[in-house]
Structures are given as structure tokens and as C-alpha cells.
Amino acid sequence: MAEAHQAVAFQFTVTPDGVDFRLSREALKHVYLSGINSWKKRLIRIKNGILRGVYPGSPTSWLVVVMATMGSSFCNVDVSLGLVGCIQRCLPQGCGPYQTPQTRALLSMAIFSTGVWVTGIFFFRQTLKLLLSYHGWMFEMHGKTSNLTRIWAMCVRLLSSRRPMLYSFQTSLPKLPVPRVSATIQRYLESVRPLLDDEEYYRMEVLAKEFQNKTAPRLQKYLVLKSWWASNYVSDWWEEYIYLRGRSPLVVNSNYYVMDLVLIKNTDVQAARLGNTIHAMITYRRKLDREEIKPVMALGIVPMCSYQMERMFNTTRVPGKETDVLQHLSDSRHVAVYHKGRFFKLWLYEGSRLLKPQDLEMQFQRILDDPSPPQPGEEKLAALTAGGRVEWAQARQAFFSSGKNKAALEAIERAAFFVALDEESYHYDPEDEASLSLYGKALLHGNCYNRWFDKSFTLISFKNGQLGLNAEHAWADAPDHGAPLGVCLGHRQLPPGLHGDWALPGQTEPCAPTSYAAAVGHSKTVPGGHREFLPGGQGTGRRRGAVLLPVPALWQRPHQEVPDQPLMPLCRSHCSWLTSGTGVSSA
């Protein structure tokens, strides 16, 4: 409760003498910094929205078009073919000081230039969308590129040469085409032919023809209609009916895992590896929010859709009786940590500053050294996310809809991601064939209650410093985890330090001991005691012409023990559970 009282910025107490007001400057400071950061993010989103909306154009290109139009006008060259004059005549008449003929002419040229600029952007976008609809490059052998594909690649590079932001190509990507029914049925029959005998295959052909002639035309019209107003006619249905409506457990059936760099040995200090990796992940998230990451490009030319990367962080899958829901937050300032059956809420920021890797290492080391036991029913609580979705939805409604349990569950679901600190050690041993399989099994399911399978991903840290991910599949596919994991776990082979190369003659050998002995003699003449100069404040000695010299050890102030101040409190109060009489401990 102490942290809760400290978090209140304004308190008042009614007494017989009146009302006593109390203000917490520290809390008000955090509120102020939080507001500043919120407005910074809003301004960045507005700026990114403008830059993304005009890509491949830019404000600089707009200024160039305006200056070119005005320059041609001053040279008595009408590049608008009379359109500037028409715009000027259509402008409303005014009598203010800014409604002079010169001002109206400049305004007309600015409007004309903006129209030309917007038309050019639209033309470039449609041209790029048409070029990206070409798929011939997919079926050509490496090293045997046709001239048509080379010309196509040059045009795509030319139209996308300006440095793009993460979502710059989203409006230029072609829509997913709806295949013909006959082609779909033909591919289906070809895929099932090796699995069926002649009699079963003939029956399947009859059913396919019946479907093609009766039911398929009506369904095809619905698909074509949806493809007109949706960029991808299947993605939302695929997410809903393939993933979110699935009632089977997520573990093994849906979730997948991502391994660490198995051929590169990093530090074996668990807390140190976590501190560096999580700092890199939050830094990557900040770049992701600011759209400063370059979109994934196939062969370095063809841009891929970046929509799924938006839900990489701050996302969790909320269970329901009939269908689940993906809950995505715009921001989260903490991570949820699991260690030895206990849940922790670990803050990533101190005020508005992201904790440094060494600060995060200290926090994780405190969790690893914490001897407190788990609360009743807390150890195997995460097994609820590993079981059936209907059972988890019913338990959530019955036991986690109010009170401490609701607050603790929200601390997990509203976290940036989930972190699991394992006590086991796994790594790839080339001499042990089973080591890689055991490593993968530990990432895929663990012991079935030390992973929160509903989070967008769980960062798993083993005792020996090896890492891995267990990712929920509904929000994205596995390649979307490749880019951030490569950045956060990437290992650069830096050149080693160079040993100095000397060519010293033999006469220099006795010089170094002589100089060393002289230096040691001078160092022993320095007294060992110092005194703290307190009166007058900073700069007083300079103003008074005083010189501060070392004083004998007799005047040395006694050393005062300073109690170890924790960097940030571990808010276990947010992850306290009330499970008595609920039956949750049997998870």
C-alpha cells in the first residue's frame, strides 16, 4: 500500500481546524512528464501520417513544385495553361490588406502547384501498384533473369527510391485477387489425388463439379464484392475463423517458438542477457511506433505488407466462450515476469526515461534472488492459458472479474510482453542430437504453467543465458518475429584489439625502471586525507581566492554508511492473487 499512497498526487484531509491539502511534487512531476510524452507521441503520429499519406512525395517536393510554378510566372511563362488565372478569378473577393492582386496571384499559384503535386503522387502510386502486380519474377531461376524482369525491377526501384517509412507502401500494394472457381477446384483435386484411390477420387470429382455448378457462383459473387472494398478479402476471416474461434488449447496446436542464435555463445549471466535484450526490444518498439523501421522487401525490391507488425507489442488474446478477442494497447510501460511460481510487475521506465540495460539487469537479479514463496494457487495459474478456451473463459468470468485477481490479471494482459525466468538450462550441443529437440520442446510448452500463452509473445530466459520466444499465432505469422529478434539478438563480429608493435632498442630497457622508481617516490609524498569544504557553497573558494589543499589524515571525516537504496520497487502488490475457495489452484 505504500506505493499506492506515493502514487497519489493530491490528498486532502478534513479536520476540525479545516481542510488539509497535500501535494506530492514527485507524483505531479510524473503526471507532467507523462502528459508531455503523450503529446509527443501524438505529434509524431500526425507527422508520420502526413509523410505516409503523401509518399512517394514529400513536403520538399511540394515546395519544389511551388517554386517552379512561381519562377515560371515571374519569367512570363504560363505553365498552367491559364488555370492559375481561372483559380484567381474564382477566389472570393476581399477588401483586407492581404487581398492585393499580388497575394491573390501567389495563392492561385500555390493552389495550382498543390493540385499538380497531388496528381503526381496519385499517378506514381497507381503506377507502383500496377508494377507490383507483376509476379513473373517469382518463377524465374536465379541468374537467369529476363529483360522484362530487369526493366520491371528498375522501374520499381525508381518509384520507391526515397527512404520509405514502415507503412509507406501500404496504399501502393495491390489487392489480393480472387481466383476463379474452376482454378481453385482443379488445384484441390490435384492435391487430393495422391491420397485417394480411384473410387474415392471419382466420388470427389462428382462432389467438386456439383459444388462448382450450384453453390460456388453465389459465394464467388460475395468474395468479389468484398474484394472491391477490402485490400485483402480473406485476412480478417482467416484470423477470426481459423484462430480466434478455435476452442482447442493454444499450446502445441497454435503457438509456435523461436530459438536463440544457437551457434553463437553469449553471456551465461541470465540477468545481464535479459537486461540487454529487453532494452533492445523496447528501443525497437519505440522505432516501430515512430515508423522508423524500413519495411521488409523481398529481394530488396518488392515491399511486403507491414500491417501485422503493429500488434507485436502490448497485445494479448482474451478468451471468450464462442470466440476470443485480440486486445491491443497503444502503449505499455511494464513487463510481466514469472519466476518460481510467482508473478512480478516490472517497470521499464523511471519517469520518462527508459531504464538502461544495467538497471534492468539489477531488477531481474533482484527477482532471481527473491526468496519469497508463491501464494496459494499462484504457481500453476498460467496453466489456464494452456487449456481449453471455453474453460479458461469460464474461470476468467468467475474468478478474475473483480478485486485483486482482476487487477493482477490486468497487470499481465496490459504488459508489453511476458518474461519467463526458467531454472533449467538448454542449449544446442553439436555432439548431442537430442539437445536441439529438448531446447525446442522447452520453448514450445515448457512445463505447461510457466508460459502465458495468451500474450503476443513470451520471452523465455534459461539459467545459462540462452533465450527464446513462445508466440501466439493469431496476430501475426512467424516471419514478423524474425526482424525484431534479429535486431535484438544480433551479434556483430567486431575486430579484436590490436597488440602494439614496438621496435625498441636495447638502450631503452633500463629507462623504464628508473622512471617508475621516481614516480613511486613522488606518489608517496602525497598525504592521504581530504576534508569536505562545506561553507559558502559552490564557487566560494574561487571568489575568495582560497586554495584547497590536501590536509593531514587527522582531519579526515569518518566514513558514513549509506543505506542501499533500491532503484525501483518491485510492485508485487499488483500481482497478488485471491484464490482461496475458487478452485483456481487446480489449474
QUIFEN-V110064 format. One record per run of one state. SS is the DSSP state (hx for helix, st for strand, lp for the rest). FROM is the first residue (numbers start at 1). LEN is the number of residues. If there is no record, write none. Layout:
SS FROM LEN
SS FROM LEN
//
This chain:
lp 1 1
hx 2 5
lp 7 3
st 10 6
lp 16 2
st 18 6
lp 24 1
hx 25 29
lp 54 5
hx 59 16
lp 75 8
hx 83 8
lp 91 10
hx 101 32
lp 133 3
hx 136 4
lp 140 7
hx 147 13
lp 160 10
hx 170 3
lp 173 8
hx 181 15
lp 196 2
hx 198 16
lp 214 2
hx 216 14
lp 230 5
hx 235 10
lp 245 11
st 256 4
lp 260 10
hx 270 20
lp 290 7
st 297 2
lp 299 3
st 302 2
lp 304 3
hx 307 5
lp 312 3
st 315 4
lp 319 6
st 325 4
lp 329 5
st 334 6
lp 340 2
st 342 6
lp 348 1
st 349 2
lp 351 2
st 353 2
lp 355 2
hx 357 13
lp 370 11
hx 381 6
lp 387 2
hx 389 11
lp 400 3
hx 403 11
lp 414 4
st 418 4
lp 422 11
hx 433 12
lp 445 10
st 455 1
lp 456 1
st 457 5
lp 462 5
st 467 5
lp 472 7
hx 479 10
lp 489 17
hx 506 18
lp 524 5
st 529 1
lp 530 10
hx 540 4
lp 544 7
st 551 1
lp 552 1
hx 553 3
lp 556 16
hx 572 4
lp 576 8
hx 584 3
lp 587 1
//
